[in-house]
Amino acid sequence: MMKRPYKSPLEHGRTYEIITVGDGRTLPQHFDPEVLEAFKKVALDFVDIFHSCQD
């Protein structure tokens, strides 16, 4: 996660939820359907990579 001075970082699960379900500002329809499906297929791989890169 990257900390930004203007907002708090989001956990992967929350980010996944925003992209796949929406949050009122971002909706799944905003993404190319093929890209969205590809993201869903590899989302857990990103979690594994994140955890393997922790200090």
PDB file of N, CA, C and O in Angstrom:
ATOM      1  N   MET A   1       0.838  -1.174   0.000  1.00  0.00           N
ATOM      2  CA  MET A   1       0.000   0.000   0.000  1.00  0.00           C
ATOM      3  C   MET A   1       0.883   1.237   0.000  1.00  0.00           C
ATOM      4  O   MET A   1       1.930   1.269   0.646  1.00  0.00           O
ATOM      5  N   MET A   2       0.459   2.221  -0.710  1.00  0.00           N
ATOM      6  CA  MET A   2       1.186   3.483  -0.734  1.00  0.00           C
ATOM      7  C   MET A   2       0.407   4.523   0.053  1.00  0.00           C
ATOM      8  O   MET A   2      -0.782   4.740  -0.180  1.00  0.00           O
ATOM      9  N   LYS A   3       1.092   5.155   0.979  1.00  0.00           N
ATOM     10  CA  LYS A   3       0.474   6.243   1.729  1.00  0.00           C
ATOM     11  C   LYS A   3       0.584   7.516   0.900  1.00  0.00           C
ATOM     12  O   LYS A   3       1.647   7.842   0.371  1.00  0.00           O
ATOM     13  N   ARG A   4      -0.512   8.214   0.800  1.00  0.00           N
ATOM     14  CA  ARG A   4      -0.524   9.473   0.061  1.00  0.00           C
ATOM     15  C   ARG A   4      -0.893  10.581   1.030  1.00  0.00           C
ATOM     16  O   ARG A   4      -1.711  10.368   1.925  1.00  0.00           O
ATOM     17  N   PRO A   5      -0.308  11.757   0.869  1.00  0.00           N
ATOM     18  CA  PRO A   5      -0.574  12.828   1.829  1.00  0.00           C
ATOM     19  C   PRO A   5      -2.023  13.308   1.816  1.00  0.00           C
ATOM     20  O   PRO A   5      -2.483  13.895   2.795  1.00  0.00           O
ATOM     21  N   TYR A   6      -2.743  13.072   0.734  1.00  0.00           N
ATOM     22  CA  TYR A   6      -4.104  13.598   0.631  1.00  0.00           C
ATOM     23  C   TYR A   6      -5.191  12.571   0.949  1.00  0.00           C
ATOM     24  O   TYR A   6      -6.368  12.926   0.995  1.00  0.00           O
ATOM     25  N   LYS A   7      -4.818  11.293   1.173  1.00  0.00           N
ATOM     26  CA  LYS A   7      -5.817  10.303   1.570  1.00  0.00           C
ATOM     27  C   LYS A   7      -5.135   9.068   2.142  1.00  0.00           C
ATOM     28  O   LYS A   7      -3.957   8.816   1.890  1.00  0.00           O
ATOM     29  N   SER A   8      -5.893   8.311   2.911  1.00  0.00           N
ATOM     30  CA  SER A   8      -5.368   7.098   3.529  1.00  0.00           C
ATOM     31  C   SER A   8      -5.291   5.975   2.499  1.00  0.00           C
ATOM     32  O   SER A   8      -6.063   5.959   1.540  1.00  0.00           O
ATOM     33  N   PRO A   9      -4.361   5.034   2.692  1.00  0.00           N
ATOM     34  CA  PRO A   9      -4.268   3.907   1.755  1.00  0.00           C
ATOM     35  C   PRO A   9      -5.467   2.973   1.910  1.00  0.00           C
ATOM     36  O   PRO A   9      -6.088   2.919   2.971  1.00  0.00           O
ATOM     37  N   LEU A  10      -5.782   2.248   0.854  1.00  0.00           N
ATOM     38  CA  LEU A  10      -6.867   1.273   0.878  1.00  0.00           C
ATOM     39  C   LEU A  10      -6.287  -0.136   0.900  1.00  0.00           C
ATOM     40  O   LEU A  10      -5.281  -0.413   0.249  1.00  0.00           O
ATOM     41  N   GLU A  11      -6.924  -1.013   1.648  1.00  0.00           N
ATOM     42  CA  GLU A  11      -6.552  -2.419   1.633  1.00  0.00           C
ATOM     43  C   GLU A  11      -6.956  -3.024   0.288  1.00  0.00           C
ATOM     44  O   GLU A  11      -7.858  -2.523  -0.383  1.00  0.00           O
ATOM     45  N   HIS A  12      -6.279  -4.106  -0.095  1.00  0.00           N
ATOM     46  CA  HIS A  12      -6.575  -4.743  -1.375  1.00  0.00           C
ATOM     47  C   HIS A  12      -8.044  -5.168  -1.466  1.00  0.00           C
ATOM     48  O   HIS A  12      -8.686  -4.979  -2.499  1.00  0.00           O
ATOM     49  N   GLY A  13      -8.566  -5.738  -0.392  1.00  0.00           N
ATOM     50  CA  GLY A  13      -9.958  -6.193  -0.404  1.00  0.00           C
ATOM     51  C   GLY A  13     -10.935  -5.074  -0.688  1.00  0.00           C
ATOM     52  O   GLY A  13     -11.898  -5.254  -1.433  1.00  0.00           O
ATOM     53  N   ARG A  14     -10.688  -3.926  -0.100  1.00  0.00           N
ATOM     54  CA  ARG A  14     -11.569  -2.768  -0.331  1.00  0.00           C
ATOM     55  C   ARG A  14     -11.434  -2.283  -1.773  1.00  0.00           C
ATOM     56  O   ARG A  14     -12.427  -1.935  -2.413  1.00  0.00           O
ATOM     57  N   THR A  15     -10.215  -2.263  -2.275  1.00  0.00           N
ATOM     58  CA  THR A  15      -9.987  -1.847  -3.658  1.00  0.00           C
ATOM     59  C   THR A  15     -10.698  -2.794  -4.619  1.00  0.00           C
ATOM     60  O   THR A  15     -11.338  -2.359  -5.577  1.00  0.00           O
ATOM     61  N   TYR A  16     -10.577  -4.098  -4.353  1.00  0.00           N
ATOM     62  CA  TYR A  16     -11.257  -5.102  -5.177  1.00  0.00           C
ATOM     63  C   TYR A  16     -12.767  -4.860  -5.171  1.00  0.00           C
ATOM     64  O   TYR A  16     -13.415  -4.912  -6.217  1.00  0.00           O
ATOM     65  N   GLU A  17     -13.311  -4.599  -4.005  1.00  0.00           N
ATOM     66  CA  GLU A  17     -14.749  -4.347  -3.874  1.00  0.00           C
ATOM     67  C   GLU A  17     -15.174  -3.110  -4.663  1.00  0.00           C
ATOM     68  O   GLU A  17     -16.201  -3.129  -5.342  1.00  0.00           O
ATOM     69  N   ILE A  18     -14.396  -2.048  -4.576  1.00  0.00           N
ATOM     70  CA  ILE A  18     -14.729  -0.814  -5.302  1.00  0.00           C
ATOM     71  C   ILE A  18     -14.739  -1.066  -6.803  1.00  0.00           C
ATOM     72  O   ILE A  18     -15.644  -0.615  -7.506  1.00  0.00           O
ATOM     73  N   ILE A  19     -13.737  -1.785  -7.296  1.00  0.00           N
ATOM     74  CA  ILE A  19     -13.638  -2.037  -8.735  1.00  0.00           C
ATOM     75  C   ILE A  19     -14.726  -2.986  -9.214  1.00  0.00           C
ATOM     76  O   ILE A  19     -15.296  -2.774 -10.284  1.00  0.00           O
ATOM     77  N   THR A  20     -15.024  -4.023  -8.449  1.00  0.00           N
ATOM     78  CA  THR A  20     -15.954  -5.054  -8.916  1.00  0.00           C
ATOM     79  C   THR A  20     -17.414  -4.802  -8.560  1.00  0.00           C
ATOM     80  O   THR A  20     -18.310  -5.289  -9.249  1.00  0.00           O
ATOM     81  N   VAL A  21     -17.666  -4.038  -7.483  1.00  0.00           N
ATOM     82  CA  VAL A  21     -19.041  -3.773  -7.046  1.00  0.00           C
ATOM     83  C   VAL A  21     -19.395  -2.299  -7.200  1.00  0.00           C
ATOM     84  O   VAL A  21     -20.518  -1.955  -7.570  1.00  0.00           O
ATOM     85  N   GLY A  22     -18.424  -1.431  -6.912  1.00  0.00           N
ATOM     86  CA  GLY A  22     -18.643   0.003  -6.988  1.00  0.00           C
ATOM     87  C   GLY A  22     -18.770   0.617  -5.607  1.00  0.00           C
ATOM     88  O   GLY A  22     -18.983  -0.081  -4.615  1.00  0.00           O
ATOM     89  N   ASP A  23     -18.635   1.937  -5.561  1.00  0.00           N
ATOM     90  CA  ASP A  23     -18.744   2.663  -4.291  1.00  0.00           C
ATOM     91  C   ASP A  23     -19.513   3.969  -4.431  1.00  0.00           C
ATOM     92  O   ASP A  23     -19.452   4.822  -3.545  1.00  0.00           O
ATOM     93  N   GLY A  24     -20.223   4.131  -5.518  1.00  0.00           N
ATOM     94  CA  GLY A  24     -20.959   5.371  -5.735  1.00  0.00           C
ATOM     95  C   GLY A  24     -20.225   6.331  -6.648  1.00  0.00           C
ATOM     96  O   GLY A  24     -20.849   7.092  -7.387  1.00  0.00           O
ATOM     97  N   ARG A  25     -18.909   6.300  -6.600  1.00  0.00           N
ATOM     98  CA  ARG A  25     -18.104   7.131  -7.506  1.00  0.00           C
ATOM     99  C   ARG A  25     -17.539   6.291  -8.641  1.00  0.00           C
ATOM    100  O   ARG A  25     -17.498   6.726  -9.792  1.00  0.00           O
ATOM    101  N   THR A  26     -17.109   5.092  -8.306  1.00  0.00           N
ATOM    102  CA  THR A  26     -16.541   4.167  -9.276  1.00  0.00           C
ATOM    103  C   THR A  26     -17.497   2.995  -9.430  1.00  0.00           C
ATOM    104  O   THR A  26     -17.989   2.453  -8.441  1.00  0.00           O
ATOM    105  N   LEU A  27     -17.756   2.609 -10.660  1.00  0.00           N
ATOM    106  CA  LEU A  27     -18.645   1.484 -10.940  1.00  0.00           C
ATOM    107  C   LEU A  27     -17.936   0.493 -11.857  1.00  0.00           C
ATOM    108  O   LEU A  27     -17.061   0.888 -12.629  1.00  0.00           O
ATOM    109  N   PRO A  28     -18.295  -0.778 -11.787  1.00  0.00           N
ATOM    110  CA  PRO A  28     -17.684  -1.761 -12.676  1.00  0.00           C
ATOM    111  C   PRO A  28     -17.862  -1.398 -14.156  1.00  0.00           C
ATOM    112  O   PRO A  28     -17.014  -1.735 -14.982  1.00  0.00           O
ATOM    113  N   GLN A  29     -18.949  -0.722 -14.486  1.00  0.00           N
ATOM    114  CA  GLN A  29     -19.208  -0.331 -15.870  1.00  0.00           C
ATOM    115  C   GLN A  29     -18.190   0.676 -16.394  1.00  0.00           C
ATOM    116  O   GLN A  29     -18.123   0.911 -17.601  1.00  0.00           O
ATOM    117  N   HIS A  30     -17.401   1.270 -15.513  1.00  0.00           N
ATOM    118  CA  HIS A  30     -16.380   2.225 -15.931  1.00  0.00           C
ATOM    119  C   HIS A  30     -15.175   1.531 -16.555  1.00  0.00           C
ATOM    120  O   HIS A  30     -14.331   2.184 -17.170  1.00  0.00           O
ATOM    121  N   PHE A  31     -15.089   0.215 -16.402  1.00  0.00           N
ATOM    122  CA  PHE A  31     -13.935  -0.542 -16.873  1.00  0.00           C
ATOM    123  C   PHE A  31     -14.310  -1.392 -18.078  1.00  0.00           C
ATOM    124  O   PHE A  31     -15.450  -1.840 -18.203  1.00  0.00           O
ATOM    125  N   ASP A  32     -13.356  -1.608 -18.951  1.00  0.00           N
ATOM    126  CA  ASP A  32     -13.551  -2.518 -20.071  1.00  0.00           C
ATOM    127  C   ASP A  32     -13.901  -3.894 -19.502  1.00  0.00           C
ATOM    128  O   ASP A  32     -13.199  -4.380 -18.616  1.00  0.00           O
ATOM    129  N   PRO A  33     -14.961  -4.528 -19.983  1.00  0.00           N
ATOM    130  CA  PRO A  33     -15.381  -5.815 -19.423  1.00  0.00           C
ATOM    131  C   PRO A  33     -14.295  -6.893 -19.452  1.00  0.00           C
ATOM    132  O   PRO A  33     -14.187  -7.686 -18.517  1.00  0.00           O
ATOM    133  N   GLU A  34     -13.502  -6.926 -20.505  1.00  0.00           N
ATOM    134  CA  GLU A  34     -12.432  -7.926 -20.588  1.00  0.00           C
ATOM    135  C   GLU A  34     -11.348  -7.652 -19.556  1.00  0.00           C
ATOM    136  O   GLU A  34     -10.809  -8.578 -18.950  1.00  0.00           O
ATOM    137  N   VAL A  35     -11.033  -6.393 -19.360  1.00  0.00           N
ATOM    138  CA  VAL A  35     -10.028  -6.022 -18.357  1.00  0.00           C
ATOM    139  C   VAL A  35     -10.556  -6.338 -16.963  1.00  0.00           C
ATOM    140  O   VAL A  35      -9.814  -6.842 -16.120  1.00  0.00           O
ATOM    141  N   LEU A  36     -11.814  -6.050 -16.716  1.00  0.00           N
ATOM    142  CA  LEU A  36     -12.423  -6.335 -15.419  1.00  0.00           C
ATOM    143  C   LEU A  36     -12.391  -7.835 -15.122  1.00  0.00           C
ATOM    144  O   LEU A  36     -12.061  -8.231 -14.004  1.00  0.00           O
ATOM    145  N   GLU A  37     -12.722  -8.664 -16.092  1.00  0.00           N
ATOM    146  CA  GLU A  37     -12.686 -10.116 -15.891  1.00  0.00           C
ATOM    147  C   GLU A  37     -11.260 -10.597 -15.646  1.00  0.00           C
ATOM    148  O   GLU A  37     -11.034 -11.458 -14.795  1.00  0.00           O
ATOM    149  N   ALA A  38     -10.299 -10.049 -16.383  1.00  0.00           N
ATOM    150  CA  ALA A  38      -8.896 -10.421 -16.172  1.00  0.00           C
ATOM    151  C   ALA A  38      -8.450 -10.025 -14.769  1.00  0.00           C
ATOM    152  O   ALA A  38      -7.744 -10.783 -14.104  1.00  0.00           O
ATOM    153  N   PHE A  39      -8.857  -8.847 -14.320  1.00  0.00           N
ATOM    154  CA  PHE A  39      -8.525  -8.389 -12.970  1.00  0.00           C
ATOM    155  C   PHE A  39      -9.080  -9.351 -11.925  1.00  0.00           C
ATOM    156  O   PHE A  39      -8.380  -9.716 -10.981  1.00  0.00           O
ATOM    157  N   LYS A  40     -10.334  -9.761 -12.092  1.00  0.00           N
ATOM    158  CA  LYS A  40     -10.959 -10.680 -11.140  1.00  0.00           C
ATOM    159  C   LYS A  40     -10.205 -12.005 -11.070  1.00  0.00           C
ATOM    160  O   LYS A  40     -10.065 -12.587  -9.995  1.00  0.00           O
ATOM    161  N   LYS A  41      -9.721 -12.479 -12.218  1.00  0.00           N
ATOM    162  CA  LYS A  41      -9.023 -13.767 -12.265  1.00  0.00           C
ATOM    163  C   LYS A  41      -7.678 -13.737 -11.546  1.00  0.00           C
ATOM    164  O   LYS A  41      -7.245 -14.754 -11.005  1.00  0.00           O
ATOM    165  N   VAL A  42      -7.015 -12.582 -11.535  1.00  0.00           N
ATOM    166  CA  VAL A  42      -5.666 -12.521 -10.950  1.00  0.00           C
ATOM    167  C   VAL A  42      -5.613 -11.736  -9.643  1.00  0.00           C
ATOM    168  O   VAL A  42      -4.529 -11.532  -9.096  1.00  0.00           O
ATOM    169  N   ALA A  43      -6.738 -11.302  -9.141  1.00  0.00           N
ATOM    170  CA  ALA A  43      -6.747 -10.443  -7.950  1.00  0.00           C
ATOM    171  C   ALA A  43      -6.051 -11.093  -6.762  1.00  0.00           C
ATOM    172  O   ALA A  43      -5.299 -10.420  -6.056  1.00  0.00           O
ATOM    173  N   LEU A  44      -6.277 -12.370  -6.523  1.00  0.00           N
ATOM    174  CA  LEU A  44      -5.632 -13.030  -5.387  1.00  0.00           C
ATOM    175  C   LEU A  44      -4.130 -13.165  -5.586  1.00  0.00           C
ATOM    176  O   LEU A  44      -3.377 -13.213  -4.613  1.00  0.00           O
ATOM    177  N   ASP A  45      -3.689 -13.228  -6.838  1.00  0.00           N
ATOM    178  CA  ASP A  45      -2.249 -13.263  -7.108  1.00  0.00           C
ATOM    179  C   ASP A  45      -1.585 -11.984  -6.606  1.00  0.00           C
ATOM    180  O   ASP A  45      -0.463 -12.023  -6.101  1.00  0.00           O
ATOM    181  N   PHE A  46      -2.267 -10.860  -6.743  1.00  0.00           N
ATOM    182  CA  PHE A  46      -1.723  -9.594  -6.254  1.00  0.00           C
ATOM    183  C   PHE A  46      -1.564  -9.609  -4.739  1.00  0.00           C
ATOM    184  O   PHE A  46      -0.596  -9.061  -4.211  1.00  0.00           O
ATOM    185  N   VAL A  47      -2.499 -10.227  -4.043  1.00  0.00           N
ATOM    186  CA  VAL A  47      -2.403 -10.345  -2.585  1.00  0.00           C
ATOM    187  C   VAL A  47      -1.168 -11.159  -2.222  1.00  0.00           C
ATOM    188  O   VAL A  47      -0.406 -10.773  -1.335  1.00  0.00           O
ATOM    189  N   ASP A  48      -0.968 -12.282  -2.904  1.00  0.00           N
ATOM    190  CA  ASP A  48       0.201 -13.126  -2.641  1.00  0.00           C
ATOM    191  C   ASP A  48       1.501 -12.372  -2.906  1.00  0.00           C
ATOM    192  O   ASP A  48       2.440 -12.456  -2.115  1.00  0.00           O
ATOM    193  N   ILE A  49       1.556 -11.649  -3.999  1.00  0.00           N
ATOM    194  CA  ILE A  49       2.760 -10.874  -4.333  1.00  0.00           C
ATOM    195  C   ILE A  49       3.009  -9.811  -3.274  1.00  0.00           C
ATOM    196  O   ILE A  49       4.143  -9.625  -2.834  1.00  0.00           O
ATOM    197  N   PHE A  50       1.958  -9.116  -2.863  1.00  0.00           N
ATOM    198  CA  PHE A  50       2.097  -8.084  -1.837  1.00  0.00           C
ATOM    199  C   PHE A  50       2.684  -8.665  -0.561  1.00  0.00           C
ATOM    200  O   PHE A  50       3.619  -8.105   0.011  1.00  0.00           O
ATOM    201  N   HIS A  51       2.133  -9.791  -0.115  1.00  0.00           N
ATOM    202  CA  HIS A  51       2.603 -10.394   1.132  1.00  0.00           C
ATOM    203  C   HIS A  51       4.020 -10.946   1.001  1.00  0.00           C
ATOM    204  O   HIS A  51       4.777 -10.928   1.971  1.00  0.00           O
ATOM    205  N   SER A  52       4.385 -11.428  -0.167  1.00  0.00           N
ATOM    206  CA  SER A  52       5.732 -11.968  -0.345  1.00  0.00           C
ATOM    207  C   SER A  52       6.787 -10.867  -0.393  1.00  0.00           C
ATOM    208  O   SER A  52       7.974 -11.140  -0.211  1.00  0.00           O
ATOM    209  N   CYS A  53       6.373  -9.637  -0.635  1.00  0.00           N
ATOM    210  CA  CYS A  53       7.321  -8.519  -0.722  1.00  0.00           C
ATOM    211  C   CYS A  53       7.419  -7.723   0.574  1.00  0.00           C
ATOM    212  O   CYS A  53       8.142  -6.729   0.628  1.00  0.00           O
ATOM    213  N   GLN A  54       6.708  -8.140   1.613  1.00  0.00           N
ATOM    214  CA  GLN A  54       6.762  -7.434   2.893  1.00  0.00           C
ATOM    215  C   GLN A  54       8.112  -7.659   3.553  1.00  0.00           C
ATOM    216  O   GLN A  54       8.730  -8.710   3.387  1.00  0.00           O
ATOM    217  N   ASP A  55       8.550  -6.685   4.285  1.00  0.00           N
ATOM    218  CA  ASP A  55       9.831  -6.805   5.010  1.00  0.00           C
ATOM    219  C   ASP A  55       9.683  -7.696   6.207  1.00  0.00           C
ATOM    220  O   ASP A  55      10.649  -7.916   6.937  1.00  0.00           O
TER     221      ASP A  55
END
